[in-house]
Amino acid sequence: MSGKFLFKIVLAGSGGCGKTSFVTRFTTGQFKIDTKMTIGVDFAVHYLNIPERGTVTLQIWDFGGEERFRTMLPSFCLGASGCLLFFDLMRPNTFYELDEWIQIIRNNTKNASIILLGSKYDLLESPDDLAIKTQDIIDFIKEKSINGYLNVSSKSGLNVKKAFEKLTRLMLK
């Protein structure tokens, strides 16, 4: 079966986790080291080919992670089918702030699929340098019924396209 599909995806997580760099890498193939803080929300549209389903149009809403923008986010979630939820592998506090982001997403969407992304993987000298224990991530995913997890790097491109493909396949189900 081939056809046209349109999905709204939200990118959420604390400020400085690399959401804007991630969108830029996905939509342009480039990494920009000097991205500016997102004020409120930013938008991108990208087309993704899923071989067995055809072309999928993704409306990508990049949420500003700063606390002062959170009051706007519930209305921006409306109509979203999926969420890429970010935390910074180098900053443990961003992992512990995920509960608030999940609450915003779940309270303002209809069963949006959520994939958790550990960002800035390229900054780790070894996998043992993780600021968050792997078991804590696994427990969190189970407890919150999250649909998957990937370590990502906007700089190297690690799992950038894969994250969007994985989320798109979940939304197509």
BAGUMI-838777 format. One record per residue (C-alpha): residue in one letter; x, z, y. Coordinates in Angstrom, 1 decimal. Last residue first. Layout:
N
<pt 'A' <X Z Y>>
...
END
This chain:
173
<pt 'K' <0.5 12.7 1.7>>
<pt 'L' <1.8 10.6 4.7>>
<pt 'M' <2.7 13.8 6.6>>
<pt 'L' <5.0 14.9 3.8>>
<pt 'R' <6.7 11.5 3.7>>
<pt 'T' <7.1 11.6 7.5>>
<pt 'L' <8.8 15.1 7.3>>
<pt 'K' <11.3 13.9 4.7>>
<pt 'E' <12.0 10.7 6.7>>
<pt 'F' <12.5 12.6 9.9>>
<pt 'A' <14.9 15.1 8.3>>
<pt 'K' <16.7 12.3 6.4>>
<pt 'K' <17.3 10.4 9.7>>
<pt 'V' <19.2 13.4 11.1>>
<pt 'N' <20.6 14.6 7.8>>
<pt 'L' <24.2 14.7 9.1>>
<pt 'G' <24.5 12.5 12.2>>
<pt 'S' <28.0 13.8 13.0>>
<pt 'K' <27.1 15.2 16.4>>
<pt 'S' <23.4 15.7 15.8>>
<pt 'S' <24.3 17.9 12.9>>
<pt 'V' <21.8 19.1 10.3>>
<pt 'N' <21.4 21.7 7.5>>
<pt 'L' <18.1 21.0 5.8>>
<pt 'Y' <15.1 23.0 4.7>>
<pt 'G' <11.7 22.3 3.2>>
<pt 'N' <8.0 22.6 3.4>>
<pt 'I' <7.8 26.1 5.0>>
<pt 'S' <5.4 28.5 3.3>>
<pt 'K' <6.4 31.4 5.6>>
<pt 'E' <7.5 33.8 2.9>>
<pt 'K' <9.1 31.1 0.8>>
<pt 'I' <11.1 29.6 3.7>>
<pt 'F' <12.1 33.0 5.0>>
<pt 'D' <13.4 34.1 1.5>>
<pt 'I' <15.5 31.0 1.2>>
<pt 'I' <16.9 31.5 4.7>>
<pt 'D' <17.7 35.1 4.0>>
<pt 'Q' <19.3 34.1 0.7>>
<pt 'T' <21.6 31.7 2.6>>
<pt 'K' <22.8 34.6 4.8>>
<pt 'I' <22.7 33.8 8.5>>
<pt 'A' <25.9 33.5 10.6>>
<pt 'L' <27.1 30.8 8.3>>
<pt 'D' <30.9 30.8 8.1>>
<pt 'D' <30.9 30.6 4.3>>
<pt 'P' <29.9 26.9 4.6>>
<pt 'S' <33.4 26.3 6.0>>
<pt 'E' <34.7 25.5 9.5>>
<pt 'L' <31.1 25.5 10.8>>
<pt 'L' <30.7 23.6 14.0>>
<pt 'D' <29.5 20.4 12.2>>
<pt 'Y' <26.5 22.3 11.0>>
<pt 'K' <25.2 22.4 14.5>>
<pt 'S' <21.5 22.9 13.5>>
<pt 'G' <19.8 24.7 10.6>>
<pt 'L' <16.6 22.8 10.3>>
<pt 'L' <13.3 24.1 8.9>>
<pt 'I' <10.7 21.6 7.9>>
<pt 'I' <7.1 22.2 8.8>>
<pt 'S' <4.0 20.3 7.7>>
<pt 'A' <1.2 20.7 10.2>>
<pt 'N' <-1.9 22.4 8.6>>
<pt 'K' <-4.2 21.8 11.6>>
<pt 'T' <-2.2 22.6 14.6>>
<pt 'N' <-2.4 25.3 17.4>>
<pt 'N' <-2.1 28.6 15.5>>
<pt 'R' <0.4 27.3 13.0>>
<pt 'I' <2.7 25.9 15.6>>
<pt 'I' <2.7 28.9 18.0>>
<pt 'Q' <3.0 31.4 15.1>>
<pt 'I' <5.9 29.4 13.6>>
<pt 'W' <7.7 29.5 16.9>>
<pt 'E' <7.2 33.3 17.3>>
<pt 'D' <8.5 33.9 13.7>>
<pt 'L' <11.5 31.7 14.4>>
<pt 'E' <13.1 34.2 16.9>>
<pt 'Y' <15.2 35.8 14.1>>
<pt 'F' <16.9 32.5 13.4>>
<pt 'T' <17.8 31.9 17.0>>
<pt 'N' <19.2 35.4 17.2>>
<pt 'P' <21.7 34.4 14.4>>
<pt 'R' <23.6 32.0 16.7>>
<pt 'M' <26.1 29.8 14.9>>
<pt 'L' <23.6 28.2 12.5>>
<pt 'D' <21.4 27.4 15.5>>
<pt 'F' <17.7 27.4 14.6>>
<pt 'F' <15.3 24.5 14.6>>
<pt 'L' <11.8 23.8 13.5>>
<pt 'L' <10.9 20.1 12.8>>
<pt 'C' <7.1 20.1 13.0>>
<pt 'G' <4.5 17.8 11.6>>
<pt 'S' <0.9 16.6 12.0>>
<pt 'A' <0.6 17.4 15.7>>
<pt 'G' <-2.9 16.8 17.3>>
<pt 'L' <-2.7 19.7 19.6>>
<pt 'C' <0.8 21.2 19.8>>
<pt 'F' <1.2 20.5 23.5>>
<pt 'S' <-1.8 22.8 24.3>>
<pt 'P' <-0.1 25.7 22.5>>
<pt 'L' <3.3 24.9 24.2>>
<pt 'M' <2.5 25.5 27.8>>
<pt 'T' <2.8 29.3 27.6>>
<pt 'R' <6.1 28.9 25.9>>
<pt 'F' <7.9 27.3 28.9>>
<pt 'R' <9.3 30.6 30.4>>
<pt 'E' <10.8 31.6 27.1>>
<pt 'E' <13.3 28.7 27.0>>
<pt 'G' <13.0 26.4 24.1>>
<pt 'G' <11.8 23.3 25.8>>
<pt 'F' <9.7 21.4 23.3>>
<pt 'D' <10.7 17.9 22.2>>
<pt 'W' <7.5 15.9 21.4>>
<pt 'I' <8.2 13.0 19.1>>
<pt 'Q' <5.5 10.4 18.7>>
<pt 'L' <6.4 8.7 15.4>>
<pt 'T' <5.1 5.3 14.5>>
<pt 'V' <5.2 4.5 10.8>>
<pt 'T' <6.0 1.1 9.5>>
<pt 'G' <5.2 0.3 5.9>>
<pt 'R' <4.0 2.6 3.1>>
<pt 'E' <6.3 2.0 0.0>>
<pt 'P' <9.4 1.2 2.1>>
<pt 'I' <9.0 3.9 4.8>>
<pt 'N' <10.1 2.2 7.9>>
<pt 'L' <10.4 4.4 11.0>>
<pt 'Y' <9.4 3.5 14.5>>
<pt 'H' <10.4 5.8 17.4>>
<pt 'V' <8.6 7.2 20.4>>
<pt 'A' <10.1 9.9 22.6>>
<pt 'F' <8.7 12.7 24.7>>
<pt 'D' <10.0 15.7 26.6>>
<pt 'V' <8.4 19.1 27.0>>
<pt 'G' <8.6 22.0 29.4>>
<pt 'I' <11.9 21.4 31.1>>
<pt 'T' <14.4 20.4 28.5>>
<pt 'M' <17.9 21.6 29.3>>
<pt 'K' <20.3 18.8 30.0>>
<pt 'T' <22.2 16.8 27.5>>
<pt 'D' <26.0 16.6 28.1>>
<pt 'I' <27.5 16.1 24.6>>
<pt 'K' <25.5 12.9 24.0>>
<pt 'F' <25.4 11.7 20.4>>
<pt 'Q' <24.2 8.2 19.8>>
<pt 'G' <22.1 6.5 17.2>>
<pt 'T' <19.5 5.8 19.8>>
<pt 'T' <16.2 7.3 18.5>>
<pt 'F' <17.7 9.7 15.9>>
<pt 'R' <20.7 10.8 17.8>>
<pt 'T' <18.7 11.2 21.0>>
<pt 'V' <16.1 13.3 19.1>>
<pt 'F' <18.8 15.5 17.6>>
<pt 'S' <20.6 15.9 21.0>>
<pt 'T' <17.2 17.1 22.5>>
<pt 'K' <16.6 19.6 19.7>>
<pt 'G' <20.2 21.0 19.8>>
<pt 'C' <19.6 24.7 19.3>>
<pt 'G' <20.2 25.5 23.0>>
<pt 'G' <16.8 26.9 23.8>>
<pt 'S' <15.0 28.5 20.8>>
<pt 'G' <13.0 26.4 18.4>>
<pt 'A' <10.5 23.6 18.3>>
<pt 'L' <10.4 19.9 17.7>>
<pt 'V' <6.9 18.5 17.5>>
<pt 'I' <5.8 15.5 15.6>>
<pt 'K' <2.8 13.3 16.3>>
<pt 'F' <2.1 10.8 13.7>>
<pt 'L' <0.9 7.1 13.9>>
<pt 'F' <0.5 5.0 10.7>>
<pt 'K' <0.4 1.3 10.2>>
<pt 'G' <0.0 -0.1 6.7>>
<pt 'S' <1.4 -1.0 3.4>>
<pt 'M' <0.0 0.0 0.0>>
END
